[in-house]
Amino acid sequence: MHLSLTQFYPSKLVRWLKREKCACFHCGDTMRVDKAVTLHFAGQDRLLCCYGCHAILHTVQKNNLVDTYLSAKAGQEISSA
Ligand SMILES: [Zn+2]
């Protein structure tokens, strides 16, 4: 009889066991998903590597600079490609 991991362990532990990786929304650093800090930014939940990046995005939102931030980010991605 076959049983998957999720039937024995909560999904959070399964994610830890798999050590899923993702990139920080702000700085692009690779981090483990289970260590990520979440912030609702520009209409979506974003995964961040640390509270430093969290503080930056929080400040951007607080000062109504979301559009400026996103266009600067898009510009960076184009120029680095
Ligand atoms: Zn970061």
PDB file of the backbone (N, CA, C, O) and the ligand in Angstrom, with CONECT records:
HET     ZN  A 101       1
ATOM      1  N   MET A   1       0.832  -1.198   0.000  1.00  0.00           N
ATOM      2  CA  MET A   1       0.000   0.000   0.000  1.00  0.00           C
ATOM      3  C   MET A   1       0.869   1.252   0.000  1.00  0.00           C
ATOM      4  O   MET A   1       1.751   1.411   0.845  1.00  0.00           O
ATOM      5  N   HIS A   2       0.610   2.134  -0.954  1.00  0.00           N
ATOM      6  CA  HIS A   2       1.421   3.340  -1.086  1.00  0.00           C
ATOM      7  C   HIS A   2       0.754   4.538  -0.398  1.00  0.00           C
ATOM      8  O   HIS A   2      -0.412   4.847  -0.644  1.00  0.00           O
ATOM      9  N   LEU A   3       1.510   5.190   0.451  1.00  0.00           N
ATOM     10  CA  LEU A   3       1.024   6.410   1.101  1.00  0.00           C
ATOM     11  C   LEU A   3       2.043   7.526   0.857  1.00  0.00           C
ATOM     12  O   LEU A   3       3.248   7.308   0.977  1.00  0.00           O
ATOM     13  N   SER A   4       1.554   8.721   0.515  1.00  0.00           N
ATOM     14  CA  SER A   4       2.482   9.838   0.276  1.00  0.00           C
ATOM     15  C   SER A   4       2.876  10.487   1.597  1.00  0.00           C
ATOM     16  O   SER A   4       2.219  10.286   2.619  1.00  0.00           O
ATOM     17  N   LEU A   5       3.941  11.259   1.569  1.00  0.00           N
ATOM     18  CA  LEU A   5       4.440  11.957   2.763  1.00  0.00           C
ATOM     19  C   LEU A   5       3.388  12.843   3.413  1.00  0.00           C
ATOM     20  O   LEU A   5       3.311  12.942   4.637  1.00  0.00           O
ATOM     21  N   THR A   6       2.578  13.488   2.575  1.00  0.00           N
ATOM     22  CA  THR A   6       1.602  14.446   3.105  1.00  0.00           C
ATOM     23  C   THR A   6       0.534  13.777   3.966  1.00  0.00           C
ATOM     24  O   THR A   6      -0.152  14.444   4.741  1.00  0.00           O
ATOM     25  N   GLN A   7       0.397  12.460   3.829  1.00  0.00           N
ATOM     26  CA  GLN A   7      -0.580  11.776   4.668  1.00  0.00           C
ATOM     27  C   GLN A   7      -0.063  11.577   6.087  1.00  0.00           C
ATOM     28  O   GLN A   7      -0.843  11.360   7.014  1.00  0.00           O
ATOM     29  N   PHE A   8       1.271  11.652   6.253  1.00  0.00           N
ATOM     30  CA  PHE A   8       1.877  11.476   7.573  1.00  0.00           C
ATOM     31  C   PHE A   8       2.284  12.779   8.235  1.00  0.00           C
ATOM     32  O   PHE A   8       2.195  12.902   9.456  1.00  0.00           O
ATOM     33  N   TYR A   9       2.729  13.754   7.451  1.00  0.00           N
ATOM     34  CA  TYR A   9       3.288  14.979   7.994  1.00  0.00           C
ATOM     35  C   TYR A   9       2.515  16.205   7.528  1.00  0.00           C
ATOM     36  O   TYR A   9       1.951  16.198   6.433  1.00  0.00           O
ATOM     37  N   PRO A  10       2.478  17.261   8.343  1.00  0.00           N
ATOM     38  CA  PRO A  10       1.865  18.514   7.864  1.00  0.00           C
ATOM     39  C   PRO A  10       2.657  19.072   6.691  1.00  0.00           C
ATOM     40  O   PRO A  10       3.858  18.828   6.581  1.00  0.00           O
ATOM     41  N   SER A  11       1.994  19.818   5.813  1.00  0.00           N
ATOM     42  CA  SER A  11       2.627  20.299   4.582  1.00  0.00           C
ATOM     43  C   SER A  11       3.863  21.163   4.848  1.00  0.00           C
ATOM     44  O   SER A  11       4.794  21.179   4.043  1.00  0.00           O
ATOM     45  N   LYS A  12       3.873  21.879   5.971  1.00  0.00           N
ATOM     46  CA  LYS A  12       5.019  22.727   6.297  1.00  0.00           C
ATOM     47  C   LYS A  12       6.281  21.884   6.478  1.00  0.00           C
ATOM     48  O   LYS A  12       7.365  22.255   6.028  1.00  0.00           O
ATOM     49  N   LEU A  13       6.116  20.748   7.142  1.00  0.00           N
ATOM     50  CA  LEU A  13       7.244  19.855   7.365  1.00  0.00           C
ATOM     51  C   LEU A  13       7.691  19.207   6.058  1.00  0.00           C
ATOM     52  O   LEU A  13       8.886  19.016   5.829  1.00  0.00           O
ATOM     53  N   VAL A  14       6.730  18.871   5.208  1.00  0.00           N
ATOM     54  CA  VAL A  14       7.057  18.291   3.904  1.00  0.00           C
ATOM     55  C   VAL A  14       7.881  19.279   3.085  1.00  0.00           C
ATOM     56  O   VAL A  14       8.856  18.894   2.440  1.00  0.00           O
ATOM     57  N   ARG A  15       7.483  20.576   3.112  1.00  0.00           N
ATOM     58  CA  ARG A  15       8.237  21.609   2.400  1.00  0.00           C
ATOM     59  C   ARG A  15       9.664  21.700   2.934  1.00  0.00           C
ATOM     60  O   ARG A  15      10.615  21.884   2.175  1.00  0.00           O
ATOM     61  N   TRP A  16       9.798  21.566   4.270  1.00  0.00           N
ATOM     62  CA  TRP A  16      11.115  21.624   4.881  1.00  0.00           C
ATOM     63  C   TRP A  16      11.946  20.426   4.438  1.00  0.00           C
ATOM     64  O   TRP A  16      13.132  20.557   4.133  1.00  0.00           O
ATOM     65  N   LEU A  17      11.317  19.269   4.407  1.00  0.00           N
ATOM     66  CA  LEU A  17      12.023  18.051   4.001  1.00  0.00           C
ATOM     67  C   LEU A  17      12.507  18.147   2.561  1.00  0.00           C
ATOM     68  O   LEU A  17      13.597  17.684   2.224  1.00  0.00           O
ATOM     69  N   LYS A  18      11.681  18.754   1.721  1.00  0.00           N
ATOM     70  CA  LYS A  18      12.043  18.919   0.306  1.00  0.00           C
ATOM     71  C   LYS A  18      12.988  20.092   0.102  1.00  0.00           C
ATOM     72  O   LYS A  18      13.663  20.174  -0.925  1.00  0.00           O
ATOM     73  N   ARG A  19      13.045  21.017   1.088  1.00  0.00           N
ATOM     74  CA  ARG A  19      13.894  22.212   1.002  1.00  0.00           C
ATOM     75  C   ARG A  19      13.682  22.964  -0.306  1.00  0.00           C
ATOM     76  O   ARG A  19      14.630  23.229  -1.045  1.00  0.00           O
ATOM     77  N   GLU A  20      12.435  23.303  -0.579  1.00  0.00           N
ATOM     78  CA  GLU A  20      12.098  24.055  -1.790  1.00  0.00           C
ATOM     79  C   GLU A  20      12.786  25.407  -1.792  1.00  0.00           C
ATOM     80  O   GLU A  20      12.853  26.081  -0.764  1.00  0.00           O
ATOM     81  N   LYS A  21      13.296  25.799  -2.948  1.00  0.00           N
ATOM     82  CA  LYS A  21      13.999  27.075  -3.089  1.00  0.00           C
ATOM     83  C   LYS A  21      13.175  28.047  -3.938  1.00  0.00           C
ATOM     84  O   LYS A  21      12.417  27.643  -4.820  1.00  0.00           O
ATOM     85  N   CYS A  22      13.345  29.339  -3.644  1.00  0.00           N
ATOM     86  CA  CYS A  22      12.733  30.359  -4.481  1.00  0.00           C
ATOM     87  C   CYS A  22      13.608  31.611  -4.410  1.00  0.00           C
ATOM     88  O   CYS A  22      14.537  31.675  -3.604  1.00  0.00           O
ATOM     89  N   ALA A  23      13.317  32.597  -5.245  1.00  0.00           N
ATOM     90  CA  ALA A  23      14.102  33.831  -5.268  1.00  0.00           C
ATOM     91  C   ALA A  23      13.361  34.938  -4.523  1.00  0.00           C
ATOM     92  O   ALA A  23      12.139  35.051  -4.618  1.00  0.00           O
ATOM     93  N   CYS A  24      14.109  35.750  -3.781  1.00  0.00           N
ATOM     94  CA  CYS A  24      13.541  36.888  -3.071  1.00  0.00           C
ATOM     95  C   CYS A  24      12.967  37.893  -4.075  1.00  0.00           C
ATOM     96  O   CYS A  24      13.626  38.228  -5.060  1.00  0.00           O
ATOM     97  N   PHE A  25      11.756  38.368  -3.832  1.00  0.00           N
ATOM     98  CA  PHE A  25      11.123  39.317  -4.751  1.00  0.00           C
ATOM     99  C   PHE A  25      11.933  40.602  -4.859  1.00  0.00           C
ATOM    100  O   PHE A  25      11.999  41.199  -5.933  1.00  0.00           O
ATOM    101  N   HIS A  26      12.549  41.038  -3.762  1.00  0.00           N
ATOM    102  CA  HIS A  26      13.282  42.309  -3.793  1.00  0.00           C
ATOM    103  C   HIS A  26      14.707  42.167  -4.335  1.00  0.00           C
ATOM    104  O   HIS A  26      15.046  42.810  -5.329  1.00  0.00           O
ATOM    105  N   CYS A  27      15.539  41.347  -3.710  1.00  0.00           N
ATOM    106  CA  CYS A  27      16.961  41.324  -4.075  1.00  0.00           C
ATOM    107  C   CYS A  27      17.333  40.150  -4.974  1.00  0.00           C
ATOM    108  O   CYS A  27      18.429  40.129  -5.535  1.00  0.00           O
ATOM    109  N   GLY A  28      16.433  39.167  -5.121  1.00  0.00           N
ATOM    110  CA  GLY A  28      16.696  38.050  -6.024  1.00  0.00           C
ATOM    111  C   GLY A  28      17.539  36.941  -5.423  1.00  0.00           C
ATOM    112  O   GLY A  28      17.856  35.969  -6.109  1.00  0.00           O
ATOM    113  N   ASP A  29      17.905  37.065  -4.162  1.00  0.00           N
ATOM    114  CA  ASP A  29      18.672  36.012  -3.502  1.00  0.00           C
ATOM    115  C   ASP A  29      17.860  34.717  -3.443  1.00  0.00           C
ATOM    116  O   ASP A  29      16.645  34.734  -3.244  1.00  0.00           O
ATOM    117  N   THR A  30      18.553  33.607  -3.618  1.00  0.00           N
ATOM    118  CA  THR A  30      17.887  32.317  -3.492  1.00  0.00           C
ATOM    119  C   THR A  30      17.761  31.979  -2.012  1.00  0.00           C
ATOM    120  O   THR A  30      18.702  32.141  -1.236  1.00  0.00           O
ATOM    121  N   MET A  31      16.599  31.515  -1.650  1.00  0.00           N
ATOM    122  CA  MET A  31      16.349  31.179  -0.245  1.00  0.00           C
ATOM    123  C   MET A  31      15.437  29.970  -0.174  1.00  0.00           C
ATOM    124  O   MET A  31      14.832  29.576  -1.172  1.00  0.00           O
ATOM    125  N   ARG A  32      15.341  29.389   1.001  1.00  0.00           N
ATOM    126  CA  ARG A  32      14.420  28.283   1.206  1.00  0.00           C
ATOM    127  C   ARG A  32      13.019  28.854   1.420  1.00  0.00           C
ATOM    128  O   ARG A  32      12.843  29.838   2.139  1.00  0.00           O
ATOM    129  N   VAL A  33      12.026  28.226   0.789  1.00  0.00           N
ATOM    130  CA  VAL A  33      10.643  28.690   0.877  1.00  0.00           C
ATOM    131  C   VAL A  33      10.165  28.742   2.335  1.00  0.00           C
ATOM    132  O   VAL A  33       9.448  29.662   2.727  1.00  0.00           O
ATOM    133  N   ASP A  34      10.565  27.756   3.122  1.00  0.00           N
ATOM    134  CA  ASP A  34      10.099  27.710   4.515  1.00  0.00           C
ATOM    135  C   ASP A  34      10.707  28.805   5.378  1.00  0.00           C
ATOM    136  O   ASP A  34      10.223  29.054   6.482  1.00  0.00           O
ATOM    137  N   LYS A  35      11.777  29.477   4.891  1.00  0.00           N
ATOM    138  CA  LYS A  35      12.406  30.572   5.642  1.00  0.00           C
ATOM    139  C   LYS A  35      11.929  31.929   5.144  1.00  0.00           C
ATOM    140  O   LYS A  35      12.286  32.957   5.720  1.00  0.00           O
ATOM    141  N   ALA A  36      11.130  31.949   4.087  1.00  0.00           N
ATOM    142  CA  ALA A  36      10.730  33.198   3.444  1.00  0.00           C
ATOM    143  C   ALA A  36       9.823  34.039   4.339  1.00  0.00           C
ATOM    144  O   ALA A  36       9.028  33.517   5.121  1.00  0.00           O
ATOM    145  N   VAL A  37       9.965  35.356   4.200  1.00  0.00           N
ATOM    146  CA  VAL A  37       9.087  36.322   4.858  1.00  0.00           C
ATOM    147  C   VAL A  37       8.064  36.754   3.805  1.00  0.00           C
ATOM    148  O   VAL A  37       8.440  37.095   2.684  1.00  0.00           O
ATOM    149  N   THR A  38       6.784  36.741   4.154  1.00  0.00           N
ATOM    150  CA  THR A  38       5.749  37.093   3.187  1.00  0.00           C
ATOM    151  C   THR A  38       5.244  38.510   3.418  1.00  0.00           C
ATOM    152  O   THR A  38       5.039  38.929   4.557  1.00  0.00           O
ATOM    153  N   LEU A  39       5.046  39.240   2.329  1.00  0.00           N
ATOM    154  CA  LEU A  39       4.457  40.574   2.410  1.00  0.00           C
ATOM    155  C   LEU A  39       3.486  40.755   1.249  1.00  0.00           C
ATOM    156  O   LEU A  39       3.791  40.396   0.111  1.00  0.00           O
ATOM    157  N   HIS A  40       2.318  41.314   1.544  1.00  0.00           N
ATOM    158  CA  HIS A  40       1.365  41.627   0.478  1.00  0.00           C
ATOM    159  C   HIS A  40       1.810  42.932  -0.151  1.00  0.00           C
ATOM    160  O   HIS A  40       1.734  43.992   0.469  1.00  0.00           O
ATOM    161  N   PHE A  41       2.283  42.843  -1.408  1.00  0.00           N
ATOM    162  CA  PHE A  41       2.864  44.014  -2.088  1.00  0.00           C
ATOM    163  C   PHE A  41       2.343  44.071  -3.511  1.00  0.00           C
ATOM    164  O   PHE A  41       2.372  43.063  -4.218  1.00  0.00           O
ATOM    165  N   ALA A  42       1.859  45.252  -3.955  1.00  0.00           N
ATOM    166  CA  ALA A  42       1.350  45.463  -5.304  1.00  0.00           C
ATOM    167  C   ALA A  42       0.332  44.393  -5.693  1.00  0.00           C
ATOM    168  O   ALA A  42       0.366  43.863  -6.803  1.00  0.00           O
ATOM    169  N   GLY A  43      -0.572  44.083  -4.767  1.00  0.00           N
ATOM    170  CA  GLY A  43      -1.690  43.194  -5.068  1.00  0.00           C
ATOM    171  C   GLY A  43      -1.423  41.701  -4.978  1.00  0.00           C
ATOM    172  O   GLY A  43      -2.312  40.892  -5.246  1.00  0.00           O
ATOM    173  N   GLN A  44      -0.195  41.327  -4.600  1.00  0.00           N
ATOM    174  CA  GLN A  44       0.108  39.896  -4.486  1.00  0.00           C
ATOM    175  C   GLN A  44       0.958  39.623  -3.257  1.00  0.00           C
ATOM    176  O   GLN A  44       1.644  40.516  -2.758  1.00  0.00           O
ATOM    177  N   ASP A  45       0.914  38.375  -2.763  1.00  0.00           N
ATOM    178  CA  ASP A  45       1.808  37.979  -1.681  1.00  0.00           C
ATOM    179  C   ASP A  45       3.191  37.725  -2.269  1.00  0.00           C
ATOM    180  O   ASP A  45       3.345  36.915  -3.184  1.00  0.00           O
ATOM    181  N   ARG A  46       4.194  38.418  -1.740  1.00  0.00           N
ATOM    182  CA  ARG A  46       5.572  38.281  -2.237  1.00  0.00           C
ATOM    183  C   ARG A  46       6.417  37.563  -1.205  1.00  0.00           C
ATOM    184  O   ARG A  46       6.235  37.747  -0.001  1.00  0.00           O
ATOM    185  N   LEU A  47       7.341  36.745  -1.682  1.00  0.00           N
ATOM    186  CA  LEU A  47       8.257  36.040  -0.789  1.00  0.00           C
ATOM    187  C   LEU A  47       9.574  36.810  -0.717  1.00  0.00           C
ATOM    188  O   LEU A  47      10.167  37.158  -1.738  1.00  0.00           O
ATOM    189  N   LEU A  48      10.014  37.065   0.514  1.00  0.00           N
ATOM    190  CA  LEU A  48      11.230  37.848   0.724  1.00  0.00           C
ATOM    191  C   LEU A  48      12.206  37.057   1.583  1.00  0.00           C
ATOM    192  O   LEU A  48      11.806  36.228   2.400  1.00  0.00           O
ATOM    193  N   CYS A  49      13.527  37.334   1.380  1.00  0.00           N
ATOM    194  CA  CYS A  49      14.555  36.532   2.052  1.00  0.00           C
ATOM    195  C   CYS A  49      14.760  36.940   3.502  1.00  0.00           C
ATOM    196  O   CYS A  49      15.197  36.127   4.316  1.00  0.00           O
ATOM    197  N   CYS A  50      14.446  38.202   3.840  1.00  0.00           N
ATOM    198  CA  CYS A  50      14.748  38.655   5.201  1.00  0.00           C
ATOM    199  C   CYS A  50      13.896  39.880   5.542  1.00  0.00           C
ATOM    200  O   CYS A  50      13.185  40.410   4.689  1.00  0.00           O
ATOM    201  N   TYR A  51      13.979  40.321   6.801  1.00  0.00           N
ATOM    202  CA  TYR A  51      13.193  41.477   7.218  1.00  0.00           C
ATOM    203  C   TYR A  51      13.775  42.786   6.690  1.00  0.00           C
ATOM    204  O   TYR A  51      13.106  43.818   6.739  1.00  0.00           O
ATOM    205  N   GLY A  52      15.009  42.761   6.186  1.00  0.00           N
ATOM    206  CA  GLY A  52      15.580  43.937   5.525  1.00  0.00           C
ATOM    207  C   GLY A  52      14.818  44.234   4.247  1.00  0.00           C
ATOM    208  O   GLY A  52      14.406  45.369   4.009  1.00  0.00           O
ATOM    209  N   CYS A  53      14.630  43.196   3.416  1.00  0.00           N
ATOM    210  CA  CYS A  53      13.877  43.349   2.170  1.00  0.00           C
ATOM    211  C   CYS A  53      12.414  43.658   2.488  1.00  0.00           C
ATOM    212  O   CYS A  53      11.778  44.442   1.783  1.00  0.00           O
ATOM    213  N   HIS A  54      11.888  43.055   3.525  1.00  0.00           N
ATOM    214  CA  HIS A  54      10.521  43.301   3.968  1.00  0.00           C
ATOM    215  C   HIS A  54      10.335  44.782   4.315  1.00  0.00           C
ATOM    216  O   HIS A  54       9.345  45.402   3.926  1.00  0.00           O
ATOM    217  N   ALA A  55      11.302  45.337   5.050  1.00  0.00           N
ATOM    218  CA  ALA A  55      11.240  46.739   5.477  1.00  0.00           C
ATOM    219  C   ALA A  55      11.288  47.683   4.274  1.00  0.00           C
ATOM    220  O   ALA A  55      10.591  48.698   4.249  1.00  0.00           O
ATOM    221  N   ILE A  56      12.117  47.345   3.275  1.00  0.00           N
ATOM    222  CA  ILE A  56      12.241  48.184   2.071  1.00  0.00           C
ATOM    223  C   ILE A  56      10.896  48.241   1.339  1.00  0.00           C
ATOM    224  O   ILE A  56      10.419  49.324   1.000  1.00  0.00           O
ATOM    225  N   LEU A  57      10.285  47.069   1.095  1.00  0.00           N
ATOM    226  CA  LEU A  57       9.008  47.047   0.376  1.00  0.00           C
ATOM    227  C   LEU A  57       7.898  47.712   1.180  1.00  0.00           C
ATOM    228  O   LEU A  57       7.026  48.375   0.619  1.00  0.00           O
ATOM    229  N   HIS A  58       7.936  47.531   2.484  1.00  0.00           N
ATOM    230  CA  HIS A  58       6.950  48.158   3.360  1.00  0.00           C
ATOM    231  C   HIS A  58       7.052  49.680   3.248  1.00  0.00           C
ATOM    232  O   HIS A  58       6.037  50.372   3.177  1.00  0.00           O
ATOM    233  N   THR A  59       8.283  50.193   3.232  1.00  0.00           N
ATOM    234  CA  THR A  59       8.531  51.634   3.108  1.00  0.00           C
ATOM    235  C   THR A  59       8.077  52.151   1.742  1.00  0.00           C
ATOM    236  O   THR A  59       7.479  53.222   1.640  1.00  0.00           O
ATOM    237  N   VAL A  60       8.371  51.372   0.690  1.00  0.00           N
ATOM    238  CA  VAL A  60       7.952  51.732  -0.672  1.00  0.00           C
ATOM    239  C   VAL A  60       6.427  51.914  -0.711  1.00  0.00           C
ATOM    240  O   VAL A  60       5.921  52.890  -1.265  1.00  0.00           O
ATOM    241  N   GLN A  61       5.712  50.961  -0.119  1.00  0.00           N
ATOM    242  CA  GLN A  61       4.243  51.029  -0.117  1.00  0.00           C
ATOM    243  C   GLN A  61       3.734  52.203   0.695  1.00  0.00           C
ATOM    244  O   GLN A  61       2.802  52.902   0.296  1.00  0.00           O
ATOM    245  N   LYS A  62       4.365  52.406   1.844  1.00  0.00           N
ATOM    246  CA  LYS A  62       3.956  53.455   2.771  1.00  0.00           C
ATOM    247  C   LYS A  62       4.094  54.834   2.134  1.00  0.00           C
ATOM    248  O   LYS A  62       3.326  55.747   2.438  1.00  0.00           O
ATOM    249  N   ASN A  63       5.080  54.979   1.248  1.00  0.00           N
ATOM    250  CA  ASN A  63       5.345  56.263   0.586  1.00  0.00           C
ATOM    251  C   ASN A  63       4.745  56.344  -0.814  1.00  0.00           C
ATOM    252  O   ASN A  63       5.088  57.234  -1.592  1.00  0.00           O
ATOM    253  N   ASN A  64       3.847  55.413  -1.128  1.00  0.00           N
ATOM    254  CA  ASN A  64       3.181  55.385  -2.434  1.00  0.00           C
ATOM    255  C   ASN A  64       4.159  55.379  -3.613  1.00  0.00           C
ATOM    256  O   ASN A  64       3.958  56.073  -4.609  1.00  0.00           O
ATOM    257  N   LEU A  65       5.207  54.588  -3.476  1.00  0.00           N
ATOM    258  CA  LEU A  65       6.227  54.505  -4.525  1.00  0.00           C
ATOM    259  C   LEU A  65       6.212  53.159  -5.253  1.00  0.00           C
ATOM    260  O   LEU A  65       7.186  52.786  -5.908  1.00  0.00           O
ATOM    261  N   VAL A  66       5.087  52.433  -5.129  1.00  0.00           N
ATOM    262  CA  VAL A  66       4.998  51.098  -5.713  1.00  0.00           C
ATOM    263  C   VAL A  66       5.253  51.126  -7.225  1.00  0.00           C
ATOM    264  O   VAL A  66       6.029  50.323  -7.743  1.00  0.00           O
ATOM    265  N   ASP A  67       4.594  52.059  -7.928  1.00  0.00           N
ATOM    266  CA  ASP A  67       4.758  52.150  -9.391  1.00  0.00           C
ATOM    267  C   ASP A  67       6.210  52.470  -9.767  1.00  0.00           C
ATOM    268  O   ASP A  67       6.768  51.886 -10.696  1.00  0.00           O
ATOM    269  N   THR A  68       6.806  53.408  -9.026  1.00  0.00           N
ATOM    270  CA  THR A  68       8.205  53.779  -9.271  1.00  0.00           C
ATOM    271  C   THR A  68       9.117  52.577  -9.036  1.00  0.00           C
ATOM    272  O   THR A  68      10.029  52.306  -9.817  1.00  0.00           O
ATOM    273  N   TYR A  69       8.849  51.869  -7.948  1.00  0.00           N
ATOM    274  CA  TYR A  69       9.646  50.679  -7.607  1.00  0.00           C
ATOM    275  C   TYR A  69       9.543  49.625  -8.698  1.00  0.00           C
ATOM    276  O   TYR A  69      10.552  49.073  -9.139  1.00  0.00           O
ATOM    277  N   LEU A  70       8.303  49.347  -9.136  1.00  0.00           N
ATOM    278  CA  LEU A  70       8.090  48.296 -10.139  1.00  0.00           C
ATOM    279  C   LEU A  70       8.706  48.679 -11.489  1.00  0.00           C
ATOM    280  O   LEU A  70       9.266  47.826 -12.177  1.00  0.00           O
ATOM    281  N   SER A  71       8.606  49.957 -11.870  1.00  0.00           N
ATOM    282  CA  SER A  71       9.182  50.346 -13.159  1.00  0.00           C
ATOM    283  C   SER A  71      10.716  50.332 -13.090  1.00  0.00           C
ATOM    284  O   SER A  71      11.376  49.988 -14.070  1.00  0.00           O
ATOM    285  N   ALA A  72      11.283  50.706 -11.930  1.00  0.00           N
ATOM    286  CA  ALA A  72      12.737  50.642 -11.757  1.00  0.00           C
ATOM    287  C   ALA A  72      13.200  49.180 -11.827  1.00  0.00           C
ATOM    288  O   ALA A  72      14.239  48.875 -12.413  1.00  0.00           O
ATOM    289  N   LYS A  73      12.423  48.295 -11.229  1.00  0.00           N
ATOM    290  CA  LYS A  73      12.721  46.867 -11.219  1.00  0.00           C
ATOM    291  C   LYS A  73      12.667  46.298 -12.640  1.00  0.00           C
ATOM    292  O   LYS A  73      13.529  45.516 -13.040  1.00  0.00           O
ATOM    293  N   ALA A  74      11.640  46.701 -13.394  1.00  0.00           N
ATOM    294  CA  ALA A  74      11.492  46.238 -14.775  1.00  0.00           C
ATOM    295  C   ALA A  74      12.660  46.735 -15.616  1.00  0.00           C
ATOM    296  O   ALA A  74      13.182  46.001 -16.455  1.00  0.00           O
ATOM    297  N   GLY A  75      13.077  48.001 -15.390  1.00  0.00           N
ATOM    298  CA  GLY A  75      14.211  48.581 -16.098  1.00  0.00           C
ATOM    299  C   GLY A  75      15.500  47.834 -15.833  1.00  0.00           C
ATOM    300  O   GLY A  75      16.299  47.605 -16.741  1.00  0.00           O
ATOM    301  N   GLN A  76      15.699  47.452 -14.562  1.00  0.00           N
ATOM    302  CA  GLN A  76      16.885  46.682 -14.172  1.00  0.00           C
ATOM    303  C   GLN A  76      16.938  45.351 -14.903  1.00  0.00           C
ATOM    304  O   GLN A  76      17.988  44.927 -15.386  1.00  0.00           O
ATOM    305  N   GLU A  77      15.771  44.695 -14.973  1.00  0.00           N
ATOM    306  CA  GLU A  77      15.726  43.374 -15.593  1.00  0.00           C
ATOM    307  C   GLU A  77      16.042  43.462 -17.080  1.00  0.00           C
ATOM    308  O   GLU A  77      16.707  42.582 -17.628  1.00  0.00           O
ATOM    309  N   ILE A  78      15.561  44.538 -17.746  1.00  0.00           N
ATOM    310  CA  ILE A  78      15.822  44.715 -19.176  1.00  0.00           C
ATOM    311  C   ILE A  78      17.324  44.987 -19.415  1.00  0.00           C
ATOM    312  O   ILE A  78      17.943  44.401 -20.303  1.00  0.00           O
ATOM    313  N   SER A  79      17.894  45.905 -18.585  1.00  0.00           N
ATOM    314  CA  SER A  79      19.286  46.292 -18.817  1.00  0.00           C
ATOM    315  C   SER A  79      20.268  45.171 -18.492  1.00  0.00           C
ATOM    316  O   SER A  79      21.347  45.104 -19.080  1.00  0.00           O
ATOM    317  N   SER A  80      19.897  44.278 -17.549  1.00  0.00           N
ATOM    318  CA  SER A  80      20.810  43.193 -17.189  1.00  0.00           C
ATOM    319  C   SER A  80      20.685  41.990 -18.129  1.00  0.00           C
ATOM    320  O   SER A  80      21.513  41.080 -18.089  1.00  0.00           O
ATOM    321  N   ALA A  81      19.646  41.989 -18.975  1.00  0.00           N
ATOM    322  CA  ALA A  81      19.427  40.843 -19.864  1.00  0.00           C
ATOM    323  C   ALA A  81      20.385  40.887 -21.073  1.00  0.00           C
ATOM    324  O   ALA A  81      20.342  40.001 -21.926  1.00  0.00           O
TER     325      ALA A  81
HETATM  326 ZN    ZN A 101      15.994  39.800  -0.296  1.00  0.00          ZN2+
END
